[in-house]
Amino acid sequence: MVAGGKFTRSNAGLTVRVVCPFDPALAVGSYNAVSAGRAVNGNVTLEADEDDPYTIKVNGLAAPDGLDEDQGPLVMHINPLNFEVTAPKAVLATEVWLGYTDLVYQGFGEFNSCTRRP
């Protein structure tokens, strides 16, 4: 590069991710949801939206807490360009414990087709 009559050069550090192609079949099914901090462990079901395979509905997140999931599901959106996952805040259960209401979940992360982990 030439700037102000001086030639400069720099070593560029690049991180290049290698990802597997998106396979909608790997984003759905039955999974075990675990939270060591809250001692929660149970099954959830992931299903793709019928019109958009990058939109995944997570059903059953309230059940491991012993709650009736009368709202929900939690909806995850997978960005097809970089596989970032966002799950906007969603009320999953209106009746919680001891007079508390509205069990709410939200999340973010990265989908990896190679490891089958949303």
Secondary structure as a PSIPRED ss2 file (coil, helix, strand):
# PSIPRED VFORMAT (PSIPRED V4.0)

   1 M C   1.000  0.000  0.000
   2 V E   0.000  0.000  1.000
   3 A E   0.000  0.000  1.000
   4 G C   1.000  0.000  0.000
   5 G C   1.000  0.000  0.000
   6 K E   0.000  0.000  1.000
   7 F E   0.000  0.000  1.000
   8 T C   1.000  0.000  0.000
   9 R C   1.000  0.000  0.000
  10 S C   1.000  0.000  0.000
  11 N C   1.000  0.000  0.000
  12 A C   1.000  0.000  0.000
  13 G C   1.000  0.000  0.000
  14 L C   1.000  0.000  0.000
  15 T C   1.000  0.000  0.000
  16 V C   1.000  0.000  0.000
  17 R C   1.000  0.000  0.000
  18 V C   1.000  0.000  0.000
  19 V C   1.000  0.000  0.000
  20 C C   1.000  0.000  0.000
  21 P C   1.000  0.000  0.000
  22 F C   1.000  0.000  0.000
  23 D C   1.000  0.000  0.000
  24 P H   0.000  1.000  0.000
  25 A H   0.000  1.000  0.000
  26 L H   0.000  1.000  0.000
  27 A H   0.000  1.000  0.000
  28 V C   1.000  0.000  0.000
  29 G E   0.000  0.000  1.000
  30 S E   0.000  0.000  1.000
  31 Y E   0.000  0.000  1.000
  32 N E   0.000  0.000  1.000
  33 A E   0.000  0.000  1.000
  34 V E   0.000  0.000  1.000
  35 S E   0.000  0.000  1.000
  36 A C   1.000  0.000  0.000
  37 G C   1.000  0.000  0.000
  38 R C   1.000  0.000  0.000
  39 A C   1.000  0.000  0.000
  40 V E   0.000  0.000  1.000
  41 N E   0.000  0.000  1.000
  42 G E   0.000  0.000  1.000
  43 N E   0.000  0.000  1.000
  44 V E   0.000  0.000  1.000
  45 T E   0.000  0.000  1.000
  46 L E   0.000  0.000  1.000
  47 E E   0.000  0.000  1.000
  48 A E   0.000  0.000  1.000
  49 D E   0.000  0.000  1.000
  50 E C   1.000  0.000  0.000
  51 D C   1.000  0.000  0.000
  52 D E   0.000  0.000  1.000
  53 P E   0.000  0.000  1.000
  54 Y E   0.000  0.000  1.000
  55 T E   0.000  0.000  1.000
  56 I E   0.000  0.000  1.000
  57 K E   0.000  0.000  1.000
  58 V E   0.000  0.000  1.000
  59 N E   0.000  0.000  1.000
  60 G C   1.000  0.000  0.000
  61 L C   1.000  0.000  0.000
  62 A C   1.000  0.000  0.000
  63 A H   0.000  1.000  0.000
  64 P H   0.000  1.000  0.000
  65 D H   0.000  1.000  0.000
  66 G C   1.000  0.000  0.000
  67 L C   1.000  0.000  0.000
  68 D C   1.000  0.000  0.000
  69 E C   1.000  0.000  0.000
  70 D C   1.000  0.000  0.000
  71 Q C   1.000  0.000  0.000
  72 G C   1.000  0.000  0.000
  73 P C   1.000  0.000  0.000
  74 L E   0.000  0.000  1.000
  75 V E   0.000  0.000  1.000
  76 M E   0.000  0.000  1.000
  77 H E   0.000  0.000  1.000
  78 I E   0.000  0.000  1.000
  79 N C   1.000  0.000  0.000
  80 P C   1.000  0.000  0.000
  81 L C   1.000  0.000  0.000
  82 N C   1.000  0.000  0.000
  83 F C   1.000  0.000  0.000
  84 E E   0.000  0.000  1.000
  85 V E   0.000  0.000  1.000
  86 T E   0.000  0.000  1.000
  87 A E   0.000  0.000  1.000
  88 P E   0.000  0.000  1.000
  89 K E   0.000  0.000  1.000
  90 A E   0.000  0.000  1.000
  91 V E   0.000  0.000  1.000
  92 L E   0.000  0.000  1.000
  93 A E   0.000  0.000  1.000
  94 T E   0.000  0.000  1.000
  95 E E   0.000  0.000  1.000
  96 V C   1.000  0.000  0.000
  97 W C   1.000  0.000  0.000
  98 L C   1.000  0.000  0.000
  99 G C   1.000  0.000  0.000
 100 Y C   1.000  0.000  0.000
 101 T E   0.000  0.000  1.000
 102 D E   0.000  0.000  1.000
 103 L E   0.000  0.000  1.000
 104 V E   0.000  0.000  1.000
 105 Y E   0.000  0.000  1.000
 106 Q E   0.000  0.000  1.000
 107 G E   0.000  0.000  1.000
 108 F E   0.000  0.000  1.000
 109 G E   0.000  0.000  1.000
 110 E E   0.000  0.000  1.000
 111 F C   1.000  0.000  0.000
 112 N E   0.000  0.000  1.000
 113 S C   1.000  0.000  0.000
 114 C C   1.000  0.000  0.000
 115 T C   1.000  0.000  0.000
 116 R C   1.000  0.000  0.000
 117 R E   0.000  0.000  1.000
 118 P C   1.000  0.000  0.000
